[in-house]
Amino acid sequence: MVVDELDALQGKFAGCETLAFADLSTQMILVTSTDTSYRRETLDILCAEAALALGTAERPQLGVSESNTAFVATKNQLRIFLRAIEEPTDVLCCVCKPDVDVAAFLSDARPCLEKISNGA
């Protein structure tokens, strides 16, 4: 179940505040795992940011080359957006504390996304 996968990933990283599995074709958050009280509007903005950073069928991504990963860093948080390889409209939107171990997080987040994207 998708929520179980997200909960397990979030529980493994103390710096991970919110995980949201989204569909860029509809720009909708489908499932979340969070320690915050984010309102629906905040999650919608997170999905829109993923669409802007990674691009959609209607709009190209930011930057000069395509990527399946994007980062937005502020003083208080790091937002990570991952696009599924086989299902490019599936994305994982991650809101983390700035001190999260990015390398370790990515090494677990990417397989988690691929698993839930492929329905495994």
JOBELJO-V78298 format. One record per residue. RES is the residue in one letter. PHI is phi in whole degrees, -180 to 180 (none if undefined). PSI is psi in degrees with one decimal (* if undefined). D_LAST is the distance of its C-alpha to the last C-alpha in Angstrom with 2 decimals. Layout:
RES/PHI/PSI/D_LAST  RES/PHI/PSI/D_LAST
//
This chain:
M/none/137.7/8.65  V/-58/-46.3/9.27  V/-62/-35.7/12.80  D/-65/-40.3/12.23  E/-64/-44.6/10.43  L/-65/-43.1/13.34  D/-61/-41.7/15.86  A/-65/-42.9/15.08  L/-65/-45.7/15.49  Q/-63/-41.2/18.55  G/-66/-22.9/20.01  K/-78/-21.4/20.02  F/-124/110.2/22.26  A/-60/-28.5/25.47  G/-83/1.0/26.12  C/-95/113.8/23.04  E/-92/-38.6/24.32  T/-147/135.7/21.80  L/-124/134.5/18.27  A/-136/125.4/17.52  F/-92/125.6/14.60  A/-132/160.2/16.61  D/-113/112.2/17.06  L/-71/-23.3/20.03  S/-67/-30.8/20.94  T/-107/-8.9/21.99  Q/52/50.9/22.52  M/-125/139.0/21.02  I/-78/127.3/19.32  L/-97/-42.3/16.55  V/-146/142.1/15.74  T/-130/157.2/17.78  S/-136/117.7/18.38  T/-149/151.8/22.04  D/-102/4.1/25.19  T/-108/174.8/27.37  S/-109/42.2/28.87  Y/-58/135.9/27.96  R/-83/165.0/28.99  R/-56/-38.5/27.10  E/-62/-38.4/29.48  T/-66/-41.2/28.59  L/-67/-36.5/24.86  D/-63/-39.4/25.88  I/-65/-39.7/28.01  L/-61/-42.5/25.21  C/-66/-41.0/23.13  A/-64/-36.9/26.33  E/-66/-39.4/26.88  A/-63/-43.0/23.49  A/-63/-39.8/24.43  L/-67/-45.7/27.83  A/-70/-43.2/26.76  L/-95/-18.8/23.96  G/87/161.0/25.43  T/-133/179.9/24.35  A/-62/-29.7/25.17  E/-90/-22.9/28.50  R/-139/131.5/29.40  P/-69/160.1/29.23  Q/-71/165.2/28.02  L/-71/151.9/30.61  G/93/-179.0/32.13  V/-98/-14.4/33.09  S/-137/152.6/29.91  E/-68/148.2/26.28  S/-149/152.0/23.89  N/-100/5.8/20.28  T/-140/136.9/21.62  A/-140/147.9/24.49  F/-127/141.3/26.45  V/-130/116.7/29.04  A/-112/134.9/31.21  T/-128/179.0/33.88  K/-61/-33.7/36.08  N/-104/-13.5/33.98  Q/-158/162.4/30.36  L/-123/122.3/27.97  R/-105/127.8/25.49  I/-119/131.5/22.69  F/-121/125.4/20.74  L/-120/131.7/17.81  R/-100/136.1/16.75  A/-68/142.4/13.43  I/-70/-49.9/14.52  E/-84/-22.7/12.95  E/-126/82.8/13.17  P/-64/-9.0/16.49  T/-89/-10.3/16.95  D/-88/128.9/14.10  V/-135/154.8/15.72  L/-113/120.3/15.77  C/-102/124.4/19.31  C/-124/131.1/20.58  V/-115/117.2/24.03  C/-125/160.7/25.35  K/-71/153.5/28.77  P/-64/-17.4/30.63  D/-96/10.9/30.70  V/-62/145.7/26.94  D/-76/96.0/26.22  V/-62/-45.4/24.71  A/-61/-45.8/23.91  A/-66/-41.5/22.11  F/-61/-47.8/20.28  L/-63/-35.8/19.15  S/-67/-22.0/18.05  D/-99/-33.2/15.54  A/-70/-40.3/14.85  R/-61/-51.7/13.91  P/-63/-33.3/10.96  C/-63/-46.4/9.88  L/-61/-46.5/10.31  E/-62/-38.0/8.55  K/-64/-49.2/5.26  I/-74/-30.8/6.03  S/-66/-36.9/7.73  N/-87/0.4/5.51  G/72/20.6/3.79  A/-80/*/0.00
//
